Amino acid sequence: MTNHIKVEFEAKESNVGLARIVAVGFMAPLDPTIDEAEDVKVAVSEAVTNAIVHGYEGREGVVFLEAFSYDNTVMFSVRDRGCGIEDINKAREPLFTTKPQEERSGLGFTVMESFMDSLHIESVVGDGTTVTMTKRIGSR
Amino acid sequence: MNKIKKTYERMNEVEAKFKVSDNALTVKLSGEIDAQSVGVLRRKIDVEYDCSAVKNMIFDFKEVNFMDSSGIGLIIGRYKRVAALGGYVKIKNANKTLKRIIELSGLGRIVRL
């Protein structure tokens, strides 16, 4: 079974919860366990939060969420047209944050990596960031 | 108010209920903790802690439906305030997902589980 959706929404923190609902609704036909659904919810929440908080840094913008399903795998891609990441390796380090004064934990990418099967980050400074993650459903 | 609007808002609602006993402020959280909701929680908890005149803080996550790493920032921030007064932070009723995020953050080394 294959499926594909594309959703775009304003870069507002109030839309993070909506993105989670979209992600869970999209993967539901694959019959995930509660744990699998929870993993995807957390990972999508992290990626969308990053796009809003770090990509656009609170400025106006649009976040693009795309989801694909094929065989027993779901793939989510979260894209922003924000400021981009200068050093991706540094950004992926656990606890690294550019905003410690805002009580950001610096765990976003670490959580995505740990809760999904794969994580790929593409970024161009001044042009934006795309985060692509996959998870196999039913590997239990 | 429209029923669907109400249901959706309730789903996204976060709440903090407080109780003081044995020199500790218990913060009972409910709802979804993410980037949007941490701001409100942070302010509420800090005011309550400052007024409570106790040293320690206990987070009860029993009624939390969702939390991402924004919640870790919230706990670390409160830990700093509590530790400055020589108190401890304890986390109660963390579910599996929350425990995994706590483990990834290394928070397990500074707070009691």
gemmi code that builds the backbone of each chain (N, CA, C; Angstrom):
import gemmi

chains = {
    "A": [
        ("MET", (0.846, -1.205, 0.000), (0.000, 0.000, 0.000), (0.877, 1.249, 0.000)),
        ("THR", (0.661, 2.095, -0.966), (1.416, 3.341, -0.949), (0.453, 4.517, -0.799)),
        ("ASN", (0.965, 5.564, -0.185), (0.148, 6.763, 0.006), (1.094, 7.956, 0.126)),
        ("HIS", (0.566, 9.113, -0.155), (1.392, 10.318, -0.103), (0.511, 11.519, 0.227)),
        ("ILE", (0.944, 12.337, 1.172), (0.231, 13.589, 1.435), (1.226, 14.738, 1.567)),
        ("LYS", (0.729, 15.919, 1.347), (1.535, 17.128, 1.425), (0.699, 18.158, 2.171)),
        ("VAL", (1.241, 18.690, 3.254), (0.501, 19.672, 4.041), (1.411, 20.869, 4.251)),
        ("GLU", (0.879, 22.060, 4.101), (1.700, 23.212, 4.472), (0.935, 24.094, 5.439)),
        ("PHE", (1.670, 24.647, 6.393), (1.000, 25.453, 7.418), (1.930, 26.562, 7.892)),
        ("GLU", (1.330, 27.557, 8.506), (2.109, 28.684, 9.022), (3.040, 28.237, 10.145)),
        ("ALA", (4.208, 28.855, 10.200), (5.203, 28.511, 11.217), (4.802, 29.094, 12.569)),
        ("LYS", (3.811, 28.446, 13.200), (3.354, 28.879, 14.516), (3.422, 27.692, 15.460)),
        ("GLU", (3.814, 27.945, 16.682), (3.922, 26.836, 17.638), (2.576, 26.147, 17.863)),
        ("SER", (1.484, 26.904, 17.666), (0.167, 26.297, 17.863), (-0.142, 25.257, 16.783)),
        ("ASN", (0.659, 25.194, 15.737), (0.437, 24.195, 14.684), (1.210, 22.899, 14.905)),
        ("VAL", (2.063, 22.857, 15.929), (2.857, 21.645, 16.173), (1.943, 20.465, 16.524)),
        ("GLY", (0.952, 20.727, 17.359), (0.007, 19.676, 17.750), (-0.782, 19.157, 16.557)),
        ("LEU", (-1.120, 20.061, 15.662), (-1.850, 19.696, 14.451), (-0.993, 18.777, 13.571)),
        ("ALA", (0.290, 19.094, 13.469), (1.209, 18.271, 12.667), (1.283, 16.848, 13.238)),
        ("ARG", (1.253, 16.738, 14.560), (1.286, 15.405, 15.199), (0.040, 14.603, 14.836)),
        ("ILE", (-1.114, 15.281, 14.829), (-2.371, 14.594, 14.506), (-2.343, 14.119, 13.056)),
        ("VAL", (-1.814, 14.962, 12.167), (-1.693, 14.583, 10.751), (-0.815, 13.337, 10.627)),
        ("ALA", (0.312, 13.335, 11.335), (1.264, 12.219, 11.250), (0.619, 10.918, 11.719)),
        ("VAL", (-0.072, 10.975, 12.846), (-0.696, 9.761, 13.387), (-1.832, 9.287, 12.480)),
        ("GLY", (-2.638, 10.234, 11.988), (-3.727, 9.882, 11.078), (-3.202, 9.234, 9.818)),
        ("PHE", (-2.084, 9.745, 9.313), (-1.506, 9.220, 8.079), (-1.026, 7.778, 8.253)),
        ("MET", (-0.415, 7.492, 9.400), (0.173, 6.157, 9.586), (-0.835, 5.119, 10.087)),
        ("ALA", (-2.008, 5.575, 10.510), (-3.003, 4.664, 11.099), (-3.325, 3.435, 10.230)),
        ("PRO", (-3.487, 3.590, 8.890), (-3.811, 2.402, 8.078), (-2.747, 1.305, 8.134)),
        ("LEU", (-1.525, 1.651, 8.535), (-0.457, 0.647, 8.640), (-0.541, -0.127, 9.958)),
        ("ASP", (-1.533, 0.210, 10.760), (-1.791, -0.464, 12.031), (-0.578, -0.477, 12.982)),
        ("PRO", (-0.061, 0.699, 13.298), (1.086, 0.751, 14.213), (0.684, 0.408, 15.642)),
        ("THR", (1.660, -0.015, 16.438), (1.400, -0.174, 17.872), (1.359, 1.225, 18.487)),
        ("ILE", (0.880, 1.293, 19.722), (0.836, 2.586, 20.421), (2.253, 3.163, 20.507)),
        ("ASP", (3.224, 2.293, 20.786), (4.616, 2.753, 20.912), (5.141, 3.322, 19.592)),
        ("GLU", (4.847, 2.635, 18.501), (5.298, 3.121, 17.187), (4.667, 4.470, 16.860)),
        ("ALA", (3.374, 4.589, 17.136), (2.679, 5.849, 16.864), (3.253, 6.965, 17.731)),
        ("GLU", (3.549, 6.628, 18.965), (4.109, 7.608, 19.905), (5.500, 8.076, 19.432)),
        ("ASP", (6.309, 7.130, 18.954), (7.647, 7.462, 18.447), (7.557, 8.472, 17.298)),
        ("VAL", (6.634, 8.204, 16.374), (6.466, 9.082, 15.206), (5.960, 10.462, 15.651)),
        ("LYS", (5.016, 10.461, 16.590), (4.485, 11.735, 17.086), (5.598, 12.603, 17.676)),
        ("VAL", (6.442, 11.975, 18.485), (7.528, 12.730, 19.125), (8.489, 13.261, 18.051)),
        ("ALA", (8.878, 12.382, 17.105), (9.862, 12.782, 16.089), (9.328, 13.919, 15.209)),
        ("VAL", (8.062, 13.818, 14.788), (7.472, 14.868, 13.943), (7.356, 16.171, 14.748)),
        ("SER", (6.999, 16.036, 16.004), (6.889, 17.208, 16.877), (8.240, 17.937, 16.976)),
        ("GLU", (9.307, 17.166, 17.112), (10.655, 17.755, 17.208), (11.027, 18.469, 15.909)),
        ("ALA", (10.766, 17.803, 14.772), (11.164, 18.362, 13.479), (10.399, 19.650, 13.179)),
        ("VAL", (9.091, 19.633, 13.446), (8.266, 20.814, 13.161), (8.645, 21.960, 14.115)),
        ("THR", (8.902, 21.623, 15.374), (9.329, 22.651, 16.341), (10.639, 23.292, 15.880)),
        ("ASN", (11.577, 22.463, 15.436), (12.854, 22.984, 14.924), (12.634, 23.973, 13.777)),
        ("ALA", (11.752, 23.591, 12.833), (11.493, 24.451, 11.671), (10.977, 25.817, 12.128)),
        ("ILE", (10.080, 25.803, 13.102), (9.458, 27.051, 13.565), (10.424, 27.885, 14.417)),
        ("VAL", (11.053, 27.205, 15.385), (11.873, 27.924, 16.370), (13.247, 28.296, 15.818)),
        ("HIS", (13.877, 27.343, 15.099), (15.231, 27.582, 14.611), (15.258, 28.016, 13.149)),
        ("GLY", (14.411, 27.370, 12.311), (14.388, 27.722, 10.891), (13.955, 29.172, 10.707)),
        ("TYR", (12.781, 29.479, 11.239), (12.227, 30.826, 11.047), (12.497, 31.752, 12.236)),
        ("GLU", (12.984, 31.195, 13.332), (13.288, 31.973, 14.539), (12.152, 32.912, 14.929)),
        ("GLY", (10.925, 32.401, 14.853), (9.767, 33.184, 15.276), (9.224, 34.118, 14.198)),
        ("ARG", (9.931, 34.210, 13.057), (9.413, 35.061, 11.973), (8.331, 34.312, 11.204)),
        ("GLU", (7.628, 35.046, 10.366), (6.594, 34.419, 9.545), (7.229, 33.455, 8.560)),
        ("GLY", (6.516, 32.402, 8.254), (7.036, 31.451, 7.273), (6.069, 30.298, 7.110)),
        ("VAL", (6.438, 29.398, 6.220), (5.581, 28.244, 5.963), (6.383, 26.972, 6.209)),
        ("VAL", (5.754, 26.007, 6.884), (6.377, 24.700, 7.100), (5.696, 23.694, 6.181)),
        ("PHE", (6.489, 22.888, 5.510), (5.968, 21.889, 4.570), (6.157, 20.506, 5.176)),
        ("LEU", (5.061, 19.815, 5.376), (5.135, 18.449, 5.916), (4.660, 17.497, 4.835)),
        ("GLU", (5.515, 16.547, 4.491), (5.142, 15.554, 3.501), (5.249, 14.182, 4.122)),
        ("ALA", (4.342, 13.299, 3.785), (4.417, 11.940, 4.307), (4.197, 10.943, 3.180)),
        ("PHE", (4.974, 9.883, 3.201), (4.842, 8.806, 2.222), (4.694, 7.507, 2.998)),
        ("SER", (3.937, 6.583, 2.459), (4.001, 5.235, 3.017), (4.199, 4.259, 1.877)),
        ("TYR", (5.040, 3.278, 2.100), (5.272, 2.227, 1.112), (5.664, 0.974, 1.871)),
        ("ASP", (5.185, -0.175, 1.394), (5.339, -1.430, 2.135), (4.932, -1.196, 3.584)),
        ("ASN", (5.857, -1.440, 4.519), (5.511, -1.206, 5.920), (6.287, -0.029, 6.477)),
        ("THR", (6.626, 0.914, 5.624), (7.471, 2.023, 6.064), (6.752, 3.357, 5.879)),
        ("VAL", (6.917, 4.230, 6.858), (6.429, 5.601, 6.681), (7.638, 6.523, 6.601)),
        ("MET", (7.508, 7.536, 5.761), (8.577, 8.513, 5.636), (7.960, 9.894, 5.823)),
        ("PHE", (8.578, 10.695, 6.660), (8.098, 12.056, 6.886), (9.202, 13.027, 6.505)),
        ("SER", (8.817, 14.063, 5.815), (9.789, 15.076, 5.456), (9.243, 16.431, 5.915)),
        ("VAL", (10.062, 17.153, 6.666), (9.662, 18.461, 7.191), (10.627, 19.501, 6.631)),
        ("ARG", (10.067, 20.488, 5.912), (10.924, 21.450, 5.224), (10.562, 22.871, 5.621)),
        ("ASP", (11.578, 23.684, 5.796), (11.327, 25.112, 5.996), (12.182, 25.908, 5.021)),
        ("ARG", (11.813, 27.154, 4.818), (12.625, 28.038, 3.975), (13.269, 29.099, 4.861)),
        ("GLY", (13.743, 28.641, 6.004), (14.312, 29.558, 6.993), (15.803, 29.766, 6.827)),
        ("CYS", (16.469, 29.951, 7.946), (17.861, 30.417, 7.903), (18.885, 29.323, 7.591)),
        ("GLY", (18.487, 28.050, 7.701), (19.439, 26.981, 7.415), (20.388, 26.718, 8.579)),
        ("ILE", (21.090, 25.585, 8.498), (22.001, 25.188, 9.579), (23.438, 25.276, 9.072)),
        ("GLU", (24.270, 25.990, 9.806), (25.662, 26.178, 9.381), (26.463, 24.878, 9.463)),
        ("ASP", (26.359, 24.221, 10.609), (27.155, 23.008, 10.826), (26.218, 21.883, 11.286)),
        ("ILE", (25.841, 21.027, 10.342), (24.861, 19.981, 10.657), (25.392, 19.002, 11.702)),
        ("ASN", (26.689, 18.647, 11.595), (27.254, 17.703, 12.563), (27.173, 18.242, 13.980)),
        ("LYS", (27.439, 19.525, 14.108), (27.368, 20.180, 15.413), (25.912, 20.176, 15.911)),
        ("ALA", (24.995, 20.500, 15.003), (23.569, 20.561, 15.375), (23.046, 19.202, 15.820)),
        ("ARG", (23.636, 18.133, 15.282), (23.185, 16.785, 15.640), (23.725, 16.327, 16.979)),
        ("GLU", (24.742, 17.013, 17.500), (25.318, 16.602, 18.792), (24.272, 16.723, 19.893)),
        ("PRO", (24.174, 15.690, 20.751), (23.218, 15.772, 21.852), (23.502, 16.989, 22.729)),
        ("LEU", (22.475, 17.658, 23.132), (22.532, 18.802, 24.051), (23.104, 20.078, 23.436)),
        ("PHE", (23.473, 20.034, 22.134), (23.922, 21.281, 21.507), (22.698, 22.142, 21.213)),
        ("THR", (22.718, 23.376, 21.672), (21.624, 24.286, 21.340), (22.163, 25.693, 21.099)),
        ("THR", (21.519, 26.377, 20.138), (21.909, 27.764, 19.871), (21.100, 28.704, 20.760)),
        ("LYS", (20.136, 28.127, 21.495), (19.250, 28.972, 22.310), (19.158, 28.495, 23.762)),
        ("PRO", (20.276, 28.432, 24.483), (20.207, 27.944, 25.867), (19.394, 28.870, 26.768)),
        ("GLN", (19.380, 30.160, 26.440), (18.648, 31.118, 27.281), (17.143, 30.872, 27.240)),
        ("GLU", (16.672, 30.158, 26.214), (15.230, 29.877, 26.123), (14.874, 28.512, 26.696)),
        ("GLU", (15.811, 27.925, 27.419), (15.592, 26.601, 28.007), (15.307, 25.542, 26.940)),
        ("ARG", (15.985, 25.637, 25.800), (15.867, 24.584, 24.790), (16.850, 23.486, 25.189)),
        ("SER", (16.416, 22.237, 25.052), (17.242, 21.150, 25.576), (18.362, 20.729, 24.632)),
        ("GLY", (18.268, 21.077, 23.347), (19.303, 20.644, 22.398), (19.214, 19.165, 22.074)),
        ("LEU", (18.022, 18.601, 22.220), (17.869, 17.154, 22.029), (17.088, 16.783, 20.775)),
        ("GLY", (16.598, 17.791, 20.052), (15.703, 17.530, 18.917), (16.190, 16.438, 17.973)),
        ("PHE", (17.369, 16.638, 17.395), (17.869, 15.649, 16.421), (18.184, 14.309, 17.085)),
        ("THR", (18.681, 14.346, 18.329), (18.985, 13.106, 19.049), (17.721, 12.274, 19.234)),
        ("VAL", (16.630, 12.946, 19.597), (15.355, 12.253, 19.789), (14.852, 11.689, 18.451)),
        ("MET", (14.909, 12.507, 17.382), (14.454, 12.032, 16.061), (15.230, 10.790, 15.647)),
        ("GLU", (16.548, 10.843, 15.854), (17.414, 9.745, 15.455), (17.080, 8.477, 16.235)),
        ("SER", (16.807, 8.657, 17.510), (16.591, 7.510, 18.368), (15.181, 6.914, 18.219)),
        ("PHE", (14.194, 7.768, 17.885), (12.819, 7.283, 17.808), (12.438, 6.798, 16.405)),
        ("MET", (13.265, 7.166, 15.395), (12.960, 6.724, 14.035), (14.075, 5.766, 13.590)),
        ("ASP", (13.883, 5.130, 12.413), (14.913, 4.206, 11.924), (16.005, 4.943, 11.164)),
        ("SER", (15.647, 6.043, 10.505), (16.678, 6.811, 9.799), (16.355, 8.297, 9.867)),
        ("LEU", (17.406, 9.090, 9.803), (17.249, 10.555, 9.835), (18.246, 11.157, 8.861)),
        ("HIS", (17.733, 12.008, 7.978), (18.598, 12.655, 7.000), (18.328, 14.152, 7.039)),
        ("ILE", (19.392, 14.940, 7.115), (19.210, 16.397, 7.200), (19.932, 17.052, 6.031)),
        ("GLU", (19.178, 17.892, 5.324), (19.788, 18.670, 4.249), (19.543, 20.135, 4.551)),
        ("SER", (20.593, 20.956, 4.447), (20.389, 22.352, 4.808), (21.309, 23.261, 4.006)),
        ("VAL", (20.783, 24.386, 3.615), (21.579, 25.406, 2.941), (21.380, 26.708, 3.705)),
        ("VAL", (22.485, 27.293, 4.155), (22.368, 28.536, 4.927), (21.670, 29.607, 4.084)),
        ("GLY", (20.653, 30.206, 4.661), (19.898, 31.250, 3.972), (18.788, 30.718, 3.094)),
        ("ASP", (18.706, 29.392, 2.972), (17.730, 28.815, 2.052), (16.779, 27.834, 2.718)),
        ("GLY", (17.195, 27.265, 3.858), (16.281, 26.394, 4.581), (16.810, 24.998, 4.841)),
        ("THR", (15.979, 24.225, 5.525), (16.378, 22.892, 5.980), (15.283, 21.888, 5.662)),
        ("THR", (15.693, 20.693, 5.243), (14.750, 19.590, 5.064), (15.201, 18.416, 5.907)),
        ("VAL", (14.317, 17.936, 6.743), (14.601, 16.775, 7.581), (13.737, 15.626, 7.091)),
        ("THR", (14.365, 14.491, 6.772), (13.613, 13.337, 6.279), (13.846, 12.161, 7.203)),
        ("MET", (12.772, 11.533, 7.632), (12.897, 10.440, 8.592), (12.031, 9.263, 8.139)),
        ("THR", (12.490, 8.068, 8.391), (11.672, 6.903, 8.067), (11.520, 6.013, 9.295)),
        ("LYS", (10.445, 5.253, 9.275), (10.250, 4.244, 10.317), (9.482, 3.061, 9.745)),
        ("ARG", (9.984, 1.882, 10.042), (9.300, 0.666, 9.632), (8.255, 0.342, 10.683)),
        ("ILE", (7.065, 0.071, 10.216), (5.970, -0.251, 11.130), (5.768, -1.759, 11.151)),
        ("GLY", (5.633, -2.303, 12.327), (5.358, -3.731, 12.416), (6.609, -4.583, 12.461)),
        ("SER", (7.725, -3.991, 12.872), (8.967, -4.772, 12.972), (9.026, -5.520, 14.296)),
        ("ARG", (7.929, -5.397, 15.074), (7.839, -6.083, 16.367), (7.863, -7.596, 16.208)),
    ],
    "B": [
        ("MET", (-20.134, 27.058, 22.842), (-18.977, 26.794, 21.973), (-19.205, 25.494, 21.197)),
        ("ASN", (-18.772, 25.508, 19.998), (-18.843, 24.345, 19.132), (-18.165, 23.124, 19.773)),
        ("LYS", (-18.785, 21.948, 19.615), (-18.305, 20.734, 20.278), (-16.907, 20.322, 19.821)),
        ("ILE", (-16.666, 20.388, 18.510), (-15.373, 19.952, 17.977), (-14.268, 20.873, 18.472)),
        ("LYS", (-14.550, 22.161, 18.481), (-13.570, 23.132, 18.965), (-13.202, 22.818, 20.419)),
        ("LYS", (-14.239, 22.503, 21.196), (-14.048, 22.199, 22.613), (-13.177, 20.954, 22.788)),
        ("THR", (-13.516, 19.902, 22.024), (-12.768, 18.643, 22.122), (-11.309, 18.853, 21.756)),
        ("TYR", (-11.099, 19.596, 20.670), (-9.728, 19.826, 20.204), (-8.938, 20.630, 21.231)),
        ("GLU", (-9.584, 21.650, 21.773), (-8.900, 22.482, 22.764), (-8.577, 21.698, 24.028)),
        ("ARG", (-9.509, 20.833, 24.421), (-9.284, 20.034, 25.626), (-8.099, 19.091, 25.421)),
        ("MET", (-8.013, 18.553, 24.195), (-6.931, 17.635, 23.869), (-5.570, 18.320, 23.982)),
        ("ASN", (-5.535, 19.586, 23.598), (-4.268, 20.318, 23.579), (-3.977, 21.054, 24.881)),
        ("GLU", (-4.962, 21.046, 25.765), (-4.850, 21.804, 26.998), (-3.750, 21.238, 27.900)),
        ("VAL", (-2.986, 22.121, 28.506), (-2.072, 21.648, 29.545), (-2.500, 22.287, 30.853)),
        ("GLU", (-2.264, 21.548, 31.895), (-2.635, 22.067, 33.194), (-1.574, 21.685, 34.200)),
        ("ALA", (-1.389, 22.507, 35.207), (-0.503, 22.160, 36.313), (-1.286, 22.360, 37.603)),
        ("LYS", (-1.350, 21.304, 38.390), (-2.001, 21.410, 39.703), (-0.917, 21.257, 40.761)),
        ("PHE", (-1.070, 22.003, 41.836), (0.020, 22.049, 42.825), (-0.428, 21.558, 44.197)),
        ("LYS", (0.540, 20.967, 44.896), (0.294, 20.542, 46.273), (1.615, 20.700, 47.037)),
        ("VAL", (1.524, 21.216, 48.245), (2.741, 21.342, 49.050), (2.648, 20.394, 50.234)),
        ("SER", (3.680, 19.542, 50.369), (3.762, 18.710, 51.574), (5.189, 18.221, 51.747)),
        ("ASP", (5.606, 18.018, 52.981), (6.946, 17.507, 53.308), (8.054, 18.273, 52.601)),
        ("ASN", (8.028, 19.562, 52.682), (9.066, 20.407, 52.096), (9.230, 20.229, 50.584)),
        ("ALA", (8.142, 19.797, 49.901), (8.212, 19.645, 48.444), (6.941, 20.186, 47.773)),
        ("LEU", (7.158, 20.794, 46.623), (6.034, 21.238, 45.802), (5.780, 20.157, 44.756)),
        ("THR", (4.609, 19.546, 44.800), (4.267, 18.568, 43.773), (3.544, 19.272, 42.636)),
        ("VAL", (4.065, 19.067, 41.420), (3.480, 19.668, 40.230), (2.848, 18.546, 39.420)),
        ("LYS", (1.526, 18.500, 39.424), (0.829, 17.452, 38.688), (0.452, 17.997, 37.321)),
        ("LEU", (1.108, 17.480, 36.297), (0.896, 17.993, 34.948), (-0.112, 17.141, 34.203)),
        ("SER", (-0.863, 17.786, 33.294), (-1.737, 17.009, 32.427), (-1.809, 17.662, 31.059)),
        ("GLY", (-2.135, 16.844, 30.053), (-2.268, 17.357, 28.692), (-1.020, 17.094, 27.861)),
        ("GLU", (-0.806, 17.953, 26.865), (0.303, 17.754, 25.925), (1.378, 18.807, 26.161)),
        ("ILE", (2.585, 18.345, 26.448), (3.685, 19.271, 26.725), (4.568, 19.374, 25.489)),
        ("ASP", (4.538, 20.541, 24.855), (5.385, 20.767, 23.683), (5.828, 22.227, 23.664)),
        ("ALA", (6.437, 22.637, 22.558), (6.997, 23.991, 22.481), (5.950, 25.058, 22.773)),
        ("GLN", (4.702, 24.762, 22.377), (3.651, 25.758, 22.574), (3.269, 25.897, 24.040)),
        ("SER", (3.200, 24.763, 24.734), (2.638, 24.808, 26.089), (3.661, 25.042, 27.199)),
        ("VAL", (4.959, 24.850, 26.917), (5.930, 24.966, 28.023), (6.006, 26.363, 28.626)),
        ("GLY", (5.786, 27.376, 27.799), (5.891, 28.747, 28.294), (4.946, 29.024, 29.457)),
        ("VAL", (3.693, 28.630, 29.263), (2.674, 28.828, 30.289), (3.031, 28.039, 31.551)),
        ("LEU", (3.432, 26.786, 31.343), (3.770, 25.934, 32.486), (4.933, 26.515, 33.282)),
        ("ARG", (5.951, 26.979, 32.561), (7.151, 27.532, 33.192), (6.765, 28.677, 34.134)),
        ("ARG", (5.967, 29.594, 33.627), (5.570, 30.752, 34.452), (4.762, 30.321, 35.670)),
        ("LYS", (3.787, 29.427, 35.444), (2.928, 28.975, 36.551), (3.757, 28.282, 37.632)),
        ("ILE", (4.662, 27.390, 37.200), (5.441, 26.606, 38.165), (6.383, 27.527, 38.951)),
        ("ASP", (7.015, 28.461, 38.253), (7.973, 29.349, 38.928), (7.290, 30.221, 39.982)),
        ("VAL", (6.127, 30.748, 39.648), (5.386, 31.574, 40.609), (5.022, 30.744, 41.840)),
        ("GLU", (4.498, 29.541, 41.568), (4.067, 28.674, 42.659), (5.247, 28.269, 43.558)),
        ("TYR", (6.370, 27.956, 42.934), (7.560, 27.536, 43.697), (8.079, 28.693, 44.554)),
        ("ASP", (8.148, 29.881, 43.940), (8.644, 31.050, 44.671), (7.763, 31.373, 45.876)),
        ("CYS", (6.474, 31.140, 45.748), (5.542, 31.469, 46.836), (5.431, 30.354, 47.868)),
        ("SER", (5.917, 29.162, 47.519), (5.632, 28.000, 48.369), (6.548, 27.885, 49.583)),
        ("ALA", (7.728, 28.502, 49.513), (8.695, 28.431, 50.611), (9.159, 27.006, 50.928)),
        ("VAL", (9.064, 26.108, 49.918), (9.653, 24.771, 50.095), (10.854, 24.645, 49.159)),
        ("LYS", (11.684, 23.623, 49.416), (12.929, 23.487, 48.662), (12.823, 22.544, 47.455)),
        ("ASN", (12.076, 21.477, 47.616), (12.111, 20.410, 46.619), (10.911, 20.456, 45.670)),
        ("MET", (11.088, 19.797, 44.524), (10.009, 19.800, 43.531), (9.786, 18.390, 42.996)),
        ("ILE", (8.519, 17.987, 42.943), (8.178, 16.662, 42.415), (7.256, 16.845, 41.208)),
        ("PHE", (7.675, 16.298, 40.060), (6.829, 16.345, 38.864), (6.060, 15.036, 38.765)),
        ("ASP", (4.749, 15.130, 38.621), (3.936, 13.934, 38.427), (3.408, 13.942, 36.987)),
        ("PHE", (3.838, 12.959, 36.199), (3.508, 12.926, 34.769), (2.355, 11.979, 34.442)),
        ("LYS", (1.659, 11.510, 35.468), (0.639, 10.482, 35.263), (-0.392, 10.872, 34.192)),
        ("GLU", (-0.794, 12.134, 34.187), (-1.853, 12.526, 33.261), (-1.358, 13.278, 32.026)),
        ("VAL", (-0.071, 13.124, 31.752), (0.494, 13.760, 30.556), (0.304, 12.815, 29.367)),
        ("ASN", (-0.361, 13.298, 28.317), (-0.628, 12.441, 27.147), (0.512, 12.455, 26.153)),
        ("PHE", (1.273, 13.550, 26.173), (2.349, 13.679, 25.191), (3.420, 14.613, 25.721)),
        ("MET", (4.672, 14.269, 25.471), (5.746, 15.216, 25.774), (6.906, 14.998, 24.809)),
        ("ASP", (7.438, 16.092, 24.270), (8.658, 15.983, 23.463), (9.799, 16.649, 24.226)),
        ("SER", (10.913, 16.928, 23.560), (12.092, 17.403, 24.292), (11.909, 18.814, 24.872)),
        ("SER", (10.843, 19.510, 24.460), (10.552, 20.813, 25.080), (10.368, 20.638, 26.590)),
        ("GLY", (9.795, 19.502, 26.977), (9.557, 19.218, 28.386), (10.853, 19.039, 29.170)),
        ("ILE", (11.881, 18.529, 28.475), (13.189, 18.351, 29.121), (13.771, 19.724, 29.475)),
        ("GLY", (13.640, 20.676, 28.536), (14.083, 22.049, 28.795), (13.371, 22.620, 30.014)),
        ("LEU", (12.071, 22.310, 30.107), (11.267, 22.786, 31.239), (11.799, 22.218, 32.562)),
        ("ILE", (12.091, 20.916, 32.578), (12.561, 20.277, 33.819), (13.959, 20.792, 34.194)),
        ("ILE", (14.846, 20.897, 33.193), (16.214, 21.373, 33.482), (16.179, 22.801, 34.036)),
        ("GLY", (15.335, 23.627, 33.440), (15.200, 25.009, 33.908), (14.745, 25.083, 35.363)),
        ("ARG", (13.764, 24.224, 35.712), (13.265, 24.217, 37.100), (14.322, 23.612, 38.021)),
        ("TYR", (15.046, 22.598, 37.522), (16.104, 21.970, 38.325), (17.135, 23.011, 38.756)),
        ("LYS", (17.493, 23.891, 37.833), (18.501, 24.915, 38.146), (18.044, 25.787, 39.304)),
        ("ARG", (16.773, 26.156, 39.308), (16.238, 26.997, 40.386), (16.211, 26.242, 41.713)),
        ("VAL", (15.777, 24.973, 41.625), (15.669, 24.154, 42.834), (17.062, 23.859, 43.414)),
        ("ALA", (17.995, 23.520, 42.512), (19.350, 23.184, 42.953), (20.042, 24.393, 43.583)),
        ("ALA", (19.718, 25.579, 43.091), (20.313, 26.803, 43.649), (19.925, 26.979, 45.122)),
        ("LEU", (18.797, 26.388, 45.505), (18.363, 26.469, 46.907), (18.711, 25.193, 47.676)),
        ("GLY", (19.452, 24.307, 47.011), (19.874, 23.072, 47.675), (18.812, 21.989, 47.694)),
        ("GLY", (17.801, 22.118, 46.860), (16.730, 21.113, 46.839), (16.954, 20.040, 45.784)),
        ("TYR", (16.030, 19.082, 45.721), (16.110, 18.046, 44.686), (14.852, 18.070, 43.825)),
        ("VAL", (14.971, 17.473, 42.618), (13.811, 17.327, 41.729), (13.543, 15.846, 41.541)),
        ("LYS", (12.295, 15.474, 41.658), (11.927, 14.075, 41.490), (10.868, 13.966, 40.394)),
        ("ILE", (10.954, 12.885, 39.605), (9.972, 12.669, 38.543), (9.174, 11.402, 38.826)),
        ("LYS", (7.848, 11.557, 38.844), (6.976, 10.430, 39.168), (6.118, 10.057, 37.970)),
        ("ASN", (5.823, 8.775, 37.825), (4.874, 8.271, 36.822), (5.237, 8.631, 35.377)),
        ("ALA", (6.526, 8.552, 35.045), (6.930, 8.788, 33.662), (6.611, 7.544, 32.837)),
        ("ASN", (5.995, 7.715, 31.677), (5.725, 6.545, 30.829), (6.982, 6.168, 30.034)),
        ("LYS", (6.848, 5.133, 29.204), (7.997, 4.585, 28.492), (8.699, 5.631, 27.612)),
        ("THR", (7.892, 6.373, 26.844), (8.459, 7.374, 25.937), (9.203, 8.449, 26.713)),
        ("LEU", (8.566, 8.900, 27.778), (9.172, 9.948, 28.594), (10.486, 9.468, 29.213)),
        ("LYS", (10.490, 8.219, 29.663), (11.715, 7.654, 30.238), (12.841, 7.625, 29.210)),
        ("ARG", (12.477, 7.308, 27.952), (13.503, 7.265, 26.896), (14.079, 8.650, 26.644)),
        ("ILE", (13.212, 9.664, 26.625), (13.702, 11.030, 26.381), (14.579, 11.478, 27.556)),
        ("ILE", (14.170, 11.131, 28.762), (14.953, 11.485, 29.948), (16.327, 10.826, 29.883)),
        ("GLU", (16.337, 9.559, 29.454), (17.591, 8.823, 29.342), (18.527, 9.494, 28.326)),
        ("LEU", (17.959, 9.869, 27.163), (18.758, 10.518, 26.116), (19.351, 11.840, 26.608)),
        ("SER", (18.618, 12.510, 27.485), (19.042, 13.847, 27.923), (20.088, 13.805, 29.023)),
        ("GLY", (20.250, 12.639, 29.643), (21.178, 12.545, 30.764), (20.592, 13.138, 32.042)),
        ("LEU", (19.316, 13.480, 31.969), (18.635, 14.093, 33.113), (18.566, 13.124, 34.300)),
        ("GLY", (18.615, 11.838, 33.979), (18.558, 10.816, 35.025), (19.680, 10.956, 36.046)),
        ("ARG", (20.753, 11.639, 35.656), (21.885, 11.806, 36.571), (21.623, 12.887, 37.613)),
        ("ILE", (20.733, 13.838, 37.288), (20.533, 14.939, 38.235), (19.164, 14.932, 38.919)),
        ("VAL", (18.203, 14.229, 38.333), (16.906, 14.185, 39.008), (16.625, 12.761, 39.492)),
        ("ARG", (15.774, 12.651, 40.481), (15.415, 11.330, 41.003), (14.226, 10.797, 40.223)),
        ("LEU", (14.286, 9.511, 39.849), (13.169, 8.929, 39.089), (12.335, 8.013, 39.978)),
    ],
}
model = gemmi.Model(1)
for chain_id, residues in chains.items():
    chain = gemmi.Chain(chain_id)
    for i, (resn, *xyz) in enumerate(residues, 1):
        res = gemmi.Residue()
        res.name, res.seqid = resn, gemmi.SeqId(i, " ")
        for name, pos in zip(("N", "CA", "C"), xyz):
            atom = gemmi.Atom()
            atom.name, atom.element = name, gemmi.Element(name[0])
            atom.pos, atom.b_iso = gemmi.Position(*pos), 0.0
            res.add_atom(atom)
        chain.add_residue(res)
    model.add_chain(chain)
structure = gemmi.Structure()
structure.add_model(model)
structure.setup_entities()
